[in-house]
Amino acid sequence: MYNKILVAVDGSDNSVRAAQHAVHLASLTPGATVDLIYILDYDRIRADVILDASADDLHIDRKNRIAPIEKLFKEQGISYKLVIKHGEPGPTIVIYANEGQFDLVILGSRGLNAFQEMVLGSVSHKVAKRAKAPVLIVK
C-alpha cells in the first residue's frame, strides 16, 4: 500500500499523533520505510538566540522534542531515518516530498508556531496544496 512514507515532525502534539499514524500504516506494509523530516527555520532560530538561548540549548531542546517520536518507530521495529533540513517549513517539506517520490506525506494540522499559522497560512495547508503525493493531515 504505502511503501515510502514522509512524516513532518516538530515535536508538537499533532506531529506525535501524525507519527503514530505513520507507525500504524507502515506496520501494514512489510518493508515500508519512513522518513521523518525536521525543519530548522532560520528565522525562528535567530529569534531563539536573541532571547538568550545558546546554540547548544537549542540543539538539546530540538533533540528532546524528536526523541519520543523516534522511540515510537524503534519500539515497533519500523524502518525510519531522520532528515534535518534548513529553511521555511512548508516549501522545504514540499521540495523534499516531491523529489523523494513518496507514496504518502503525513503531518500534523498545527505545529509549534500557532501565530505564524494564523498570519501566513498553515504549513499543512501549503504542503497539501503543493505535494504530488497524497497528504494525510492529522489533528
Stockholm file with secondary structure:
# STOCKHOLM 1.0

chainA/1-139         MYNKILVAVDGSDNSVRAAQHAVHLASLTPGATVDLIYILDYDRIRADVILDASADDLHIDRKNRIAPIEKLFKEQGISYKLVIKHGEPGPTIVIYANEGQFDLVILGSRGLNAFQEMVLGSVSHKVAKRAKAPVLIVK
#=GR chainA/1-139 SS CCSEEEEECCSSHHHHHHHHHHHHHHHTSTTCEEEEEEEECHHHHHHHHHTTCCHHHHHHHHHHHHHHHHHHHHHHTCEEEEEEEESCHHHHHHHHHHHHTCSEEEEESSCSCHHHHHHHCCHHHHHHHHCSSCEEEEC
#=GC SS_cons         CCSEEEEECCSSHHHHHHHHHHHHHHHTSTTCEEEEEEEECHHHHHHHHHTTCCHHHHHHHHHHHHHHHHHHHHHHTCEEEEEEEESCHHHHHHHHHHHHTCSEEEEESSCSCHHHHHHHCCHHHHHHHHCSSCEEEEC
//
